[in-house]
Amino acid sequence: MNRGNGEKHGLDRASSIVLLEAVYKNFGQFIALSEIDLAVKKGERIIICGPSGSGKSTMIRCINHIEKHDSGLIVVNGKTLTDQTQDIISIRRDVGMVFQHFNLFPHLTILENCTLAPINARGKSKQEAEQVAMEYLTKVRIADQAKKYPGELSGGQQQRVAIARALCMQPKVMLFDEPTSALDPEMVNEVLETMIQLAREGMTMLCVTHEMGFAREVADRVVFMDQGRILEQAAPEEFFQHPRTERAKDFLSKIIH
């Protein structure tokens, strides 16, 4: 993979917990990501928005190598992402991810879903893993469901379990890929409230979402993407009140009423 130059791209490498520099990703002839430059500081909350197919999900999925980028530099918590298995594992230990669809194991209880990775990937004892899991299930207000199976929970509850499961690995960074888009409208707020709590506690977050009210409340920065590129990024007030590009103005006019 090609390596970039932070100074050339105007990125602050020294204070970044997540750094993407000149990142490209293609699917065959389709250019999914082009010249992506993004530096995220510890504790910063980044909301990524844009039309469907703009590369939002692909970008965050490249951060933990769910998608493999073709060229450029990705660094997480001081570790450079390469094709080497050990590097991928090391970065994934620092990165929690919550998907659009909850991806819980249906044959395991809620507690077992939350302890599986800490026991197998971090070598924690069952007792220690369960203690940590109950702490995070309490944090997302679903500890009373610990003995149930995913199919017995609502969609909003399952997504809160997915957040707790990711937190059980005690990540440095949380990635959210449209975490509310598969939920019924009345379940959206309970998930957003959980994410707002995480944001207030200082978790570094990159979140792909169309929930612009949430973006206004928690974002330090809004990143707007279209056709595989970052077209603009700004503080929420500036982005929503004074978008710089015509594409962002058009996008906002269609989703904010």
LUMNUNU-20542 format. One record per residue (C-alpha): residue in one letter; x, y, z. Coordinates in steps of 0.25 Angstrom, whole numbers, padded with zeros to 4 digits, always signed. Example, Ala and Ser with C-alpha at 12.3 -4.5 7.8 and 13.67 -1.06 7.14 Angstrom:
<fizas>
A+0049-0018+0031;S+0055-0004+0029;
</fizas>
This chain:
<fizas>
M+0000+0000+0000;N+0005+0014-0003;R+0009+0022+0009;G+0005+0037+0010;N+0011+0049+0016;G+0003+0056+0027;E+0010+0069+0025;K+0006+0069+0010;H-0008+0067+0013;G-0009+0077+0025;L-0013+0066+0035;D-0009+0066+0050;R-0003+0053+0051;A+0002+0055+0065;S-0011+0057+0072;S-0019+0048+0064;I-0025+0035+0070;V-0030+0031+0056;L-0023+0036+0043;L-0027+0033+0029;E-0018+0039+0018;A-0019+0039+0003;V-0028+0026+0005;Y-0034+0020-0008;K-0043+0008-0009;N-0049+0002-0022;F-0059-0009-0025;G-0055-0013-0039;Q-0057-0001-0048;F-0065+0006-0037;I-0057+0017-0029;A-0063+0015-0015;L-0053+0025-0008;S-0044+0035-0014;E-0033+0043-0007;I-0039+0042+0007;D-0032+0050+0017;L-0037+0050+0031;A-0031+0052+0045;V-0039+0050+0058;K-0034+0054+0072;K-0036+0046+0084;G-0050+0048+0090;E-0055+0055+0077;R-0069+0051+0072;I-0070+0051+0056;I-0083+0050+0049;I-0082+0045+0035;C-0093+0048+0025;G-0097+0049+0011;P-0105+0042+0000;S-0106+0027-0002;G-0094+0021-0009;S-0085+0033-0005;G-0075+0024+0002;K-0078+0027+0017;S-0080+0012+0021;T-0068+0008+0013;M-0059+0018+0019;I-0062+0014+0034;R-0061-0001+0030;C-0047+0001+0024;I-0043+0006+0038;N-0044-0008+0044;H-0041-0015+0031;I-0055-0020+0029;E-0052-0014+0015;K-0038-0014+0010;H-0033-0001+0005;D-0025-0001-0008;S-0015+0010-0004;G-0013+0021+0006;L-0010+0021+0021;I-0019+0017+0032;V-0014+0018+0046;V-0022+0015+0059;N-0016+0018+0073;G-0002+0019+0067;K-0003+0006+0060;T-0002+0006+0044;L-0012-0003+0037;T-0006-0013+0028;D-0010-0026+0022;Q-0002-0034+0033;T-0012-0042+0041;Q-0005-0037+0054;D-0007-0023+0051;I-0022-0025+0047;I-0024-0032+0060;S-0017-0021+0068;I-0025-0010+0062;R-0038-0017+0064;R-0035-0019+0079;D-0036-0003+0079;V-0048-0002+0071;G-0062-0005+0074;M-0073-0006+0063;V-0088-0005+0063;F-0095-0009+0050;Q-0108-0005+0044;H-0113-0020+0046;F-0109-0024+0060;N-0101-0037+0057;L-0104-0043+0070;F-0103-0058+0071;P-0117-0063+0072;H-0113-0076+0080;L-0106-0069+0091;T-0112-0061+0102;I-0110-0046+0103;L-0099-0048+0114;E-0092-0059+0105;N-0092-0050+0093;C-0085-0039+0101;T-0075-0049+0108;L-0071-0057+0095;A-0060-0047+0090;P-0054-0043+0103;I-0052-0058+0107;N-0047-0062+0093;A-0039-0050+0088;R-0035-0044+0101;G-0033-0056+0110;K-0042-0051+0121;S-0048-0061+0131;K-0062-0064+0130;Q-0065-0058+0143;E-0057-0045+0139;A-0064-0044+0125;E-0078-0046+0132;Q-0075-0035+0142;V-0070-0025+0131;A-0082-0029+0122;M-0092-0026+0133;E-0086-0013+0135;Y-0088-0009+0121;L-0102-0015+0120;T-0105-0007+0132;K-0100+0006+0125;V-0109+0003+0113;R-0120+0001+0122;I-0123-0014+0118;A-0116-0022+0129;D-0130-0028+0133;Q-0130-0035+0119;A-0116-0042+0121;K-0122-0056+0122;K-0131-0055+0110;Y-0128-0058+0095;P-0127-0047+0084;G-0140-0052+0078;E-0148-0049+0091;L-0143-0034+0090;S-0148-0022+0082;G-0140-0016+0071;G-0136-0004+0080;Q-0132-0014+0091;Q-0124-0022+0082;Q-0116-0010+0077;R-0113-0006+0091;V-0108-0020+0093;A-0099-0018+0081;I-0094-0005+0087;A-0091-0012+0100;R-0084-0024+0093;A-0075-0014+0086;L-0072-0007+0099;C-0068-0020+0106;M-0055-0020+0098;Q-0052-0007+0104;P-0049+0000+0091;K-0042+0013+0089;V-0051+0017+0077;M-0065+0013+0074;L-0070+0012+0059;F-0085+0013+0057;D-0090+0009+0043;E-0105+0015+0042;P-0108+0009+0055;T-0123+0013+0055;S-0127+0011+0040;A-0132-0003+0042;L-0141+0001+0054;D-0155+0005+0055;P-0157+0020+0058;E-0161+0018+0072;M-0149+0011+0076;V-0139+0021+0070;N-0138+0030+0082;E-0134+0019+0092;V-0122+0016+0083;L-0119+0030+0081;E-0120+0033+0096;T-0110+0022+0099;M-0100+0028+0088;I-0102+0042+0094;Q-0098+0037+0108;L-0085+0031+0101;A-0082+0044+0095;R-0083+0051+0108;E-0074+0042+0114;G-0063+0045+0104;M-0063+0033+0095;T-0056+0035+0082;M-0067+0033+0072;L-0069+0032+0057;C-0084+0031+0053;V-0090+0029+0039;T-0104+0034+0041;H-0116+0042+0035;E-0121+0046+0049;M-0117+0061+0047;G-0123+0065+0061;F-0114+0055+0067;A-0102+0061+0059;R-0106+0075+0064;E-0106+0070+0078;V-0093+0062+0079;A-0084+0065+0068;D-0071+0072+0069;R-0070+0071+0054;V-0079+0068+0042;V-0072+0061+0030;F-0080+0062+0017;M-0077+0052+0006;D-0082+0050-0008;Q-0077+0041-0019;G-0066+0035-0010;R-0060+0048-0006;I-0060+0057+0006;L-0066+0070+0001;E-0066+0078+0013;Q-0065+0077+0028;A-0069+0087+0039;A-0075+0089+0053;P-0090+0085+0053;E-0095+0100+0054;E-0086+0104+0042;F-0089+0092+0034;F-0104+0093+0036;Q-0105+0108+0035;H-0095+0111+0024;P-0091+0098+0016;R-0081+0102+0006;T-0083+0093-0006;E-0096+0093-0014;R-0096+0078-0013;A-0097+0079+0003;K-0108+0090+0001;D-0116+0081-0008;F-0114+0069+0002;L-0119+0077+0014;S-0131+0083+0007;K-0136+0069+0005;I-0134+0063+0019;I-0137+0075+0028;H-0151+0080+0028;
</fizas>
